[in-house]
Amino acid sequence: MIVSKSEKETIAAGRKFADELKRGSLVGLKGNLGTGKTQFVKGICNYFKVQDIVNSPTFILVNEYKGIDKDNNEIKIYHLDLYRLKSPAELEVIGFNEYIDTNSIVLIEWPEIAEEYLNKEIDKVLIEYGSKTEERLINFIKTDKKHE
């Protein structure tokens, strides 16, 4: 667990976490509204040298970023926000399968519907409010992929 005391530290935690990501990574970001999921994604995008402004895709559902991986090759990062979706069937409407591509990194805010659609748990980052106003508790939940 990481205890973040500011937005800057949450971004730094995302940057550090990004070192573990590779093409084909699928990560769910869980936490209440305002806990810092998008700040964490900013850190991931910073690690991959994304030049675009990183913001929440709440109303457009998906943001696509182009970054640079460790080998200096372009890598796509998809940042999805599924908060407004009501059922797994809506994932087909937005072309969800096209985003889950072995050549990209997929970061999903509110991943519960995606897990239901995929019929499997995915690795998650859980961000919760801490005891102080700016404090966040960041936990990493790895799934046991041996049984998939």
ABEGO torsion letter per residue (X at the ends): XBBBABAAAAAAAAAAAAAABBBGBBBBBBEBBGAGAAAAAAAAAAAAGBABBBBBAAAAGBBBBBBBBAAGBBBBBBBBBAAABABAAAAAAAGAAAABBAABBBBBBGAAAAAAAAGBBBBBBBBBBBABAABBBBBBBBBBAAAX
